[in-house]
Amino acid sequence: MKKTLLFGMLLLAGLSTKAQIANGSAAPDFSGTNVVTDEAVSLQAYLNEGKTVVVYMSAAWCGPCWQFHNTHYLSEIYNAYGPNGSDEIRVIYVEADWRTPVDHIFGINTPVTGLPAGVPAPAAPQGDWTLNTPYPIINNDTAGDDYQIPGYPTIFVITPNGAGELGTTHEIERDTPFGLTQQINDAMGTELVGLDHWGKITAAQKRLCDATVPVTAVFESFGHAVTSYEAQLKKNGEVVETKTFTVNLDGFEPNEGAFNEIAVTGADYQAILTKVNGETALTTIAGSNITEEYTVTPSASVESANNVTITINTDDRPAEMVAAIIHYNNAGEFVIDWQSPAYTNTAANKEKTFVYNKTLAGNVCYSVVIEDAAGNGWIHNGSGDAVPHGITIKSGNTELFTNDGDFGGQVWQDATFRTDGTLSTDKFEDSKFAVYPNPSTGIFTFLTEEAIDVTVIDITGKTVHTAKAINNGGSIDLSALQTGMYIAKIKGDSGERIEKLLIK
């Protein structure tokens, strides 16, 4: 859960929009046909039944909408509190962009024609929005205007006021199932109840720097209060422990429970939820009571010196990119030791190489997190050339982490490396000096451990550019010059060097 909150939800929050219809306003009615089942869907009909309705207004082409959709957080809310759960709420997905045809909801990029002059066609759909979506999806061309939404996605909770009466509008933010439950409770003025004895247990592959570590699994109360749960731990297919955990959880609040079994390299584990609140756990949702097989690997990290070099090759949408090196403190909370700067979608940042040097604390276990706000990785190629994308982290000549950018929404690698308390004897040897990108369109950035002066001359020997006291990460702009090769005379305290610069 912490992993989602650190980057995923922070980025989601940064991309969220604020609807203009005032909270407490009468909710405009809308209706449509479920694109999957062809059944009629009506907001007012649900309200007349006394149901609170979560309305998710989106667009098939919207990247942040697709990222949130693929968390399946609304599906979990619907499964817990909808007709197959405690039957307290309904969820409606509204494709609210009037330009978008129904085919785009299914991920089919049907050409859009007949739009008014000057109105651009919608971008290609992100994918098939109907896959693994348990709640109704409708296409409605007017609901977005009726609710005065300025952007996508926007989420409302509509609470009922009695049969035949319009509901009341409450805007909420994207959040985890736990956070969504709290916001729905606030809108309702009461608390969702959920079904008792219902939970979910999950686990993931885990790498840690310790020599021996406890095996854990994460339990979530599936929409109701939980005071205890029982789980079994299997190791290589055999039950090795059954343990009762005493907790105090609200709906969808997680608890990471540690078994007593000590992890050993090569073991496959599986956790099984057997009881919730003292009774046999419900199995309403297939697979919620048993984890996939997972491994827990102690002493998994590479040992390295304290100084590291981070090389990032951006794609054509650098504003969506985040990378960080973190560690966990004694309280189990993550601490960000280094984070990439906030790139902008400008030519100076698109498909460029950035190199950062960082000296970390010694004898600490570090993890690496990389994320793309749109949920589709660092793979957008806008130049037409096979330029590199991704990230590499090295200590001297030792590679600690690398990823080519093709990862989807997030990579979180625990225990990536442990520093040994020393500085490498070849400190930043590979990166004492570099000019990048080279060739370029005219912007050249310098990696340097000392301030330098740069003089650029053309092939006739004429000086065409000078720059003084350039520090690490500083740049020169030669984009006004003709394409071709130039010579850069570089001078610093440690001496002089010559570099060829190619403007393409």
For each residue, the residues with C-beta under 8 A, 3 or more apart:
1: 4 5 176 178 218 254
2: 5 6 333 334
3: 6 7 8 369 410 412
4: 1 8 9 71 176
5: 1 2 8 9 10 176
6: 2 3 9 10 326 334 369
7: 3 10 11 322 324 369 371 410
8: 3 4 5 11 12 71 371 409 410
9: 4 5 6 12 13 174 175 176
10: 5 6 7 13 14
11: 7 8 14 15 322 371 373
12: 8 9 15 16 64 67 68 174 373
13: 9 10 16 173 174
14: 10 11 373
15: 11 12 64 373
16: 12 13 173 174
17: 149 150 151 152 153 154
18: 150 171
19: 147 148 149 150 154 156 171
20: 148 149 150
21: 25 147 148 149 169 171
22: 25 169
23: 169 170 171
24: 168 169 170
25: 21 22 168 169
26: 166 167 168 169
27: 43 47 156 158 166 167 168 169
28: 143 146 147 166
29: 42 43 44 166
30: 42 43 94 140 142 143 146
31: 40 41 42 43 44 45 138 140
32: 40 41 94 138 139 140
33: 38 39 40 41 138 139
34: 37 38 39 40 41 136 137 138
35: 102 105 106 130 137 138 139
36: 130 133 136 137
37: 34 136
38: 33 34
39: 33 34 136
40: 31 32 33 34
41: 31 32 33 34 92 136 138
42: 29 30 31 45 46
43: 27 29 30 31 46 47 53 55 92 158 167
44: 29 31 47 48 166 167
45: 31 42 48 49
46: 42 43 49 51 53 90 92
47: 27 43 44 50 51 53 158 160 161 165 166 167
48: 44 45 160 163 164
49: 45 46 160
50: 47 160 163
51: 46 47 88 89 90 160
52: 88 89 90 157 158 159 160 184 187 188
53: 43 46 47 89 90 91 92 157 158 167
54: 74 77 78 89 90 91 92 155 156 157 158 180 184
55: 43 91 92 94 155 156 157 158
56: 74 91 92 93 94 153 155
57: 94 96 143 144 147 149 152 153 154 155 156
58: 62 65 69 93 94 95 96 129 152 153
59: 62 65 95 96 97 100 122 152 153
60: 95 97 100 104 105 107 122 125 126 129
61: 97 100 104 122 123 124 125 126
62: 58 59 65 66 126 152 153
63: 66 67 126 320 373 374 375 376
64: 12 15 67 68 152 153 373 374 375
65: 58 59 62 68 69 126 152 153
66: 62 63 69 70 126 127 129 374 375 376
67: 12 63 64 70 71 373 374 375 409
68: 12 64 65 71 73 153 174
69: 58 65 66 72 74 129 133
70: 66 67 375 409
71: 4 8 67 68
72: 69 75 76 132
73: 68 76 77 174 175 176 177 180
74: 54 56 69 77 78 91 93 135 180
75: 72 78 79 132 133 134 135
76: 72 73 79 80 177 222 252
77: 54 73 74 80 81 82 89 91 177 180 181 184 223
78: 54 74 75 81 82 85 89 90 91 134 135
79: 75 76 82 84 85 134 222 284 285
80: 76 77 85 86 177 192 194 195 198 222 223 251 252
81: 77 78 85 86 87 88 89 192 194 223
82: 77 78 79 85 87 88 89 90 91 134 135
83: 87 90
84: 79 134 284
85: 78 79 80 81 82 88 194 195 198 222 223 284
86: 80 81 192 193 194 195 223 224
87: 81 82 83
88: 51 52 81 82 85 192 193 194
89: 51 52 53 54 77 78 81 82 184 192
90: 46 51 52 53 54 78 82 83 135
91: 53 54 55 56 74 77 78 82 135 136
92: 41 43 46 53 54 55 56 135 136 137 138
93: 56 58 74 129 133 135 136 137 138
94: 30 32 55 56 57 58 138 139 140 143 144
95: 58 59 60 100 102 104 105 129 137 138 139 140
96: 57 58 59 140 141 143 144 149 152
97: 59 60 61 100 122 144 152
98: 141 142 144 145
99: 112 115 119 121 122
100: 59 60 61 95 97 104 105 112 122 125 139
101: 104 110 112 139
102: 35 95 105 106 139
103: 106 108 109 110
104: 60 61 95 100 101 107 108 109 110 122 124 125
105: 35 60 95 100 102 125 128 129 130 137 139
106: 35 102 103 125 128 129 130
107: 60 104 125 126 127 128 129
108: 103 104 125
109: 103 104 124 125
110: 101 103 104
111: 121
112: 99 100 101 115 121 122
113: 121
114:
115: 99 112 119 120 121
116: 119
117:
118:
119: 99 115 116
120: 115
121: 99 111 112 113 115
122: 59 60 61 97 99 100 104 112
123: 61
124: 61 104 109
125: 60 61 100 104 105 106 107 108 109 129
126: 60 61 62 63 65 66 107 129 376
127: 66 107 131
128: 105 106 107 131
129: 58 60 66 69 93 95 105 106 107 125 126 133 137
130: 35 36 105 106 133 137
131: 127 128
132: 72 75
133: 36 69 75 93 129 130 137
134: 75 78 79 82 84
135: 74 75 78 82 90 91 92 93
136: 34 36 37 39 41 91 92 93
137: 34 35 36 92 93 95 105 129 130 133
138: 31 32 33 34 35 41 92 93 94 95
139: 32 33 35 94 95 100 101 102 105
140: 30 31 32 94 95 96 143 144
141: 96 98
142: 30 98 145 146
143: 28 30 57 94 96 140 146 147
144: 57 94 96 97 98 140 147 149
145: 98 142 148
146: 28 30 142 143
147: 19 21 28 57 143 144 154 156 169
148: 19 20 21 145
149: 17 19 20 21 57 96 144 152 154
150: 17 18 19 20
151: 17 154
152: 17 57 58 59 62 64 65 96 97 149
153: 17 56 57 58 59 62 64 65 68 174
154: 17 19 57 147 149 151 171
155: 54 55 56 57 171 172 173 174
156: 19 27 54 55 57 147 169 170 171 172
157: 52 53 54 55 170 171 172 183 184 187 188
158: 27 43 47 52 53 54 55 167 168 169 170
159: 52 167 168 170 187 188 189
160: 47 48 49 50 51 52 165 167
161: 47 165 166 167 168
162: 165
163: 48 50
164: 48
165: 47 160 161 162
166: 26 27 28 29 44 47 161
167: 26 27 43 44 47 53 158 159 160 161
168: 24 25 26 27 158 159 161
169: 21 22 23 24 25 26 27 147 156 158
170: 23 24 156 157 158 159 186 187
171: 18 19 21 23 154 155 156 157
172: 155 156 157 175 180 183 184 187
173: 13 16 155 179 183
174: 9 12 13 16 68 73 153 155
175: 9 73 172 178 179 180 182 183
176: 1 4 5 9 73 179 180 252
177: 73 76 77 80 180 181 220 251 252
178: 1 175 181 182 250 251 252 253 254
179: 173 175 176 182 183
180: 54 73 74 77 172 175 176 177 183 184 252
181: 77 177 178 184 185 192 223 250 251 252
182: 175 178 179 185 186 250
183: 157 172 173 175 179 180 186 187
184: 52 54 77 89 157 172 180 181 187 188 192
185: 181 182 188 190 191 192
186: 170 182 183 189
187: 52 157 159 170 172 183 184
188: 52 157 159 184 185 191 192
189: 159 186
190: 185
191: 185 188 251
192: 80 81 86 88 89 181 184 185 188 223 251
193: 86 88 223 224
194: 80 81 85 86 88 198 221 222 223 224 251
195: 80 85 86 198 222 223 224 282 284
196: 224 276 277 279
197: 275 276 277 279 280 281 282
198: 80 85 194 195 221 222 223 224 276 281 282 284
199: 219 220 221 222 226 229 273 276 281 288 289
200: 219 220 222 273 285 288 289
201: 217 218 219 220 231 271 272 273 288 289 290 291
202: 217 218 220 291
203: 206 216 217 218 269 271 291 292 294
204: 294
205: 294 295 296 297
206: 203 213 216 294 295 296 297 414
207: 297 300 301 413 414 415 416
208: 213 296 297 298 299 300 365 414 415
209: 298 299 300 301 365 415 418
210: 213 298 299
211: 298 299
212: 262 263 298
213: 206 208 210 262 263 296 298
214: 258 259 260 261 262 263
215: 233 235 258 259 261 262 263 269 296
216: 203 206 256 257 258 259 296
217: 201 202 203 231 233 256 257 259 271 291
218: 1 201 202 203 254 255 256 257
219: 199 200 201 226 229 231 245 247 254 255 256 257 273
220: 177 199 200 201 202 249 252 253 254 255
221: 194 198 199 224 225 226 249 250 251 252 253 276
222: 76 79 80 85 194 195 198 199 200 251 252 285 288
223: 77 80 81 85 86 181 192 193 194 195 198 251 252
224: 86 193 194 195 196 198 221 251
225: 221 249 250 251
226: 199 219 221 229 247 249 276 277
227: 246 247 248 249 277
228: 244 245 246 247 275 276 277 278
229: 199 219 226 244 245 247 255 257 273 275 276 277 281
230: 242 243 244 245 273 274 275 276
231: 201 217 219 242 243 245 257 259 271 272 273 274
232: 239 241 242 243 271 272 274
233: 215 217 239 240 241 242 243 259 261 269 270 271 272
234: 237 238 239 240 269 270 271 272
235: 215 238 240 261 267 268 269
236: 267 268
237: 234 268 270
238: 234 235
239: 232 233 234 242
240: 233 234 235 261
241: 232 233 259 260 261
242: 230 231 232 233 239 274
243: 230 231 232 233 257 259 260
244: 228 229 230 275
245: 219 228 229 230 231 255 257
246: 227 228
247: 219 226 227 228 229 255
248: 227
249: 220 221 225 226 227 253 254 255
250: 178 181 182 221 225 253
251: 80 177 178 181 191 192 194 221 222 223 224 225
252: 76 80 176 177 178 180 181 220 221 222 223
253: 178 220 221 249 250
254: 1 178 218 219 220 249
255: 218 219 220 229 245 247 249
256: 216 217 218 219
257: 216 217 218 219 229 231 243 245
258: 214 215 216
259: 214 215 216 217 231 233 241 243 271
260: 214 241 243
261: 214 215 233 235 240 241
262: 212 213 214 215
263: 212 213 214 215 267 269 296 297 298
264: 267 298
265: 297 298
266: 295
267: 235 236 263 264 295 296
268: 235 236 237 293 294 295
269: 203 215 233 234 235 263 293 294 295 296
270: 233 234 237 290 291 292 293 294
271: 201 203 217 231 232 233 234 259 290 291
272: 201 231 232 233 234 289 290 291
273: 199 200 201 219 229 230 231 276 281 288 289 290
274: 230 231 232 242 280 281 289
275: 197 228 229 230 244 278 279 280 281
276: 196 197 198 199 221 226 228 229 230 273 279 281 282
277: 196 197 226 227 228 229
278: 228 275
279: 196 197 275 276
280: 197 274 275
281: 197 198 199 229 273 274 275 276 289
282: 195 197 198 276
283: 286 288 289
284: 79 84 85 195 198 288
285: 79 200 222 288
286: 283
287: 290
288: 199 200 201 222 273 283 284 285
289: 199 200 201 272 273 274 281 283
290: 201 270 271 272 273 287
291: 201 202 203 217 270 271 272 294
292: 203 270
293: 268 269 270
294: 203 204 205 206 268 269 270 291
295: 205 206 266 267 268 269
296: 205 206 208 213 215 216 263 267 269
297: 205 206 207 208 263 265 300
298: 208 209 210 211 212 213 263 264 265
299: 208 209 210 211
300: 207 208 209 297 415
301: 207 209 365 366 415 416 417 418
302: 398 400 416 417 418
303: 417 418 419 420
304: 308 395 398 400 417 418 419 420 424
305: 395 396 419 420 422 423 424 427
306: 359 360 361 362 395 419 420 421 422 423 424
307: 357 358 359 360 395 396 423 424 427 428
308: 304 325 357 358 359 360 393 394 395 400
309: 355 356 357 358 393 394 395 428 430 431
310: 323 325 338 340 355 356 357 358 391 392 393
311: 353 354 355 356 391 392 393 394 431
312: 321 323 340 353 354 355 356 390 391
313: 351 352 353 378 387 388 389 390 391 405
314: 318 321 343 349 350 351 352 353 354 378 389
315: 318 321 350 351 378 379 380 381 382 389 405
316: 350 351 380 381 382 383
317: 320 321 345 350 374 380
318: 314 315 321 343 344 345 349 350 352
319: 342 343 344 345 349 373
320: 63 317 372 373 374 378
321: 312 314 315 317 318 340 343 370 371 372 373 378
322: 7 11 339 340 369 370 371 372 373
323: 310 312 339 340 368 369 370 371 391
324: 7 336 337 338 339 340 368 369 370
325: 308 310 336 337 338 339 358 360 366 367 368 393
326: 6 334 335 336 337 366 367 368 369
327: 334 335 337 364 365 366 367
328: 332 333 334 335 365 367
329: 332 333 334 335
330:
331:
332: 328 329
333: 2 328 329
334: 2 6 326 327 328 329 367
335: 326 327 328 329
336: 324 325 326 339
337: 324 325 326 327 358 360 361 366
338: 310 324 325 356 358 360
339: 322 323 324 325 336
340: 310 312 321 322 323 324 343 354 356
341:
342: 319
343: 314 318 319 321 340 349
344: 318 319 349
345: 317 318 319 349 350
346: 349 350
347: 350 441 443
348: 352 443 475
349: 314 318 319 343 344 345 346 352
350: 314 315 316 317 318 345 346 347 382 383
351: 313 314 315 316 381 382 383 387 389
352: 313 314 318 348 349 436 437 443 445
353: 311 312 313 314 388 436 437 445
354: 311 312 314 340 445 473
355: 309 310 311 312 431 434 436 447
356: 309 310 311 312 338 340 473
357: 307 308 309 310 428 431 472
358: 307 308 309 310 325 337 338
359: 306 307 308 423
360: 306 307 308 325 337 338 364 366 419
361: 306 337 364 419
362: 306 419 420 421 422
363: 418 419 420 421
364: 327 360 361 418 419
365: 208 209 301 327 328 415 417 418
366: 301 325 326 327 337 360 415 416 417 418 419
367: 325 326 327 328 334 412 413 414 415 416
368: 323 324 325 326 393 400 401 411 412 413 416
369: 3 6 7 322 323 324 326 410 411 412 413
370: 321 322 323 324 378 391 403 407 410 411
371: 7 8 11 321 322 323 409 410 411
372: 320 321 322 375 376 377 378 407 408 409 410
373: 11 12 14 15 63 64 67 319 320 321 322
374: 63 64 66 67 317 320
375: 63 64 66 67 70 372 408 409
376: 63 66 126 372 379 380 408 409
377: 372 405 406 407 408 409
378: 313 314 315 320 321 370 372 389 390 391 405 406 407
379: 315 376 389 405 406
380: 315 316 317 376
381: 315 316 351 384 385 386 387 389
382: 315 316 350 351
383: 316 350 351 387
384: 381
385: 381
386: 381
387: 313 351 381 383
388: 313 353 404
389: 313 314 315 351 378 379 381 404 405 406
390: 312 313 378 402 403 404 405 406
391: 310 311 312 313 323 370 378 401 402 403 405
392: 310 311 399 401 402
393: 308 309 310 311 325 368 399 400 401 402 416 417
394: 308 309 311 397 398 399 400 430
395: 304 305 306 307 308 309 398 400 417 424
396: 305 307 424 425 426 427 428 429 430
397: 394 426 429 430
398: 302 304 394 395
399: 392 393 394 402
400: 302 304 308 368 393 394 395 416 417
401: 368 391 392 393 413 416 417
402: 390 391 392 393 399
403: 370 390 391 407 411
404: 388 389 390
405: 313 315 377 378 379 389 390 391
406: 377 378 379 389 390
407: 370 372 377 378 403 410 411
408: 372 375 376 377
409: 8 67 70 371 372 375 376 377
410: 3 7 8 369 370 371 372 407
411: 368 369 370 371 403 407
412: 3 367 368 369
413: 207 367 368 369 401 416
414: 206 207 208 367
415: 207 208 209 300 301 365 366 367 418
416: 207 301 302 366 367 368 393 400 401 413
417: 301 302 303 304 365 366 393 395 400 401
418: 209 301 302 303 304 363 364 365 366 415
419: 303 304 305 306 360 361 362 363 364 366
420: 303 304 305 306 362 363
421: 306 362 363
422: 305 306 362
423: 305 306 307 359 427
424: 304 305 306 307 395 396 427 428 429
425: 396
426: 396 397 429
427: 305 307 396 423 424
428: 307 309 357 396 424 431 432 449
429: 396 397 424 426 432
430: 309 394 396 397
431: 309 311 355 357 428 434 447
432: 428 429 447 448 449
433: 446 447 448 449 490 497
434: 355 431 446 447
435: 438 444 445 446 447 488 499 501
436: 352 353 355 440 444 445 447
437: 352 353 440 444 445
438: 435 444 499 500 501 502
439: 501 502 503 504
440: 436 437 443 444 502 503 504
441: 347 479 503 504
442: 477 478 479 480 481 503
443: 347 348 352 440 475 476 477 478 479
444: 435 436 437 438 440 475 476 478 488 501
445: 352 353 354 435 436 437 473 474 475
446: 433 434 435 452 454 470 472 473 474 475 476
447: 355 431 432 433 434 435 436 472 473
448: 432 433 451 452 470 471 472 474 492
449: 428 432 433 472
450: 492 493 494
451: 448 469 470 471 492 493
452: 446 448 469 470 490 491 492
453: 466 467 468 469 470 490 491 492
454: 446 465 466 467 470 476 488 489 490 491
455: 463 465 466 488 489 491
456: 463 464 465 466 476 478 486 487 488 489 501
457: 461 462 463 464 486 487 489
458: 461 462 464 481 484 486 487
459: 484 485 486 487
460:
461: 457 458
462: 457 458
463: 455 456 457 466
464: 456 457 458 478 481 486
465: 454 455 456 476 478 481
466: 453 454 455 456 463
467: 453 454 470 474 476
468: 453
469: 451 452 453
470: 446 448 451 452 453 454 467 474 475 476
471: 448 451 474
472: 357 446 447 448 449
473: 354 356 445 446 447
474: 445 446 448 467 470 471
475: 348 443 444 445 446 470
476: 443 444 446 454 456 465 467 470
477: 442 443 480
478: 442 443 444 456 464 465 481 486 501 503
479: 441 442 443 503
480: 442 477
481: 442 458 464 465 478 484 486 503
482: 503
483: 503 504
484: 458 459 481 502 503
485: 459 500 501 502 503
486: 456 457 458 459 464 478 481 500 501 502 503
487: 456 457 458 459 498 499 500 501
488: 435 444 454 455 456 498 499 500 501
489: 454 455 456 457 496 498
490: 433 452 453 454 496 497 498 499
491: 452 453 454 455 495 496
492: 448 450 451 452 453 495 496
493: 450 451
494: 450
495: 491 492
496: 489 490 491 492
497: 433 490
498: 487 488 489 490
499: 435 438 487 488 490
500: 438 485 486 487 488
501: 435 438 439 444 456 478 485 486 487 488
502: 438 439 440 484 485 486
503: 439 440 441 442 478 479 481 482 483 484 485 486
504: 439 440 441 483
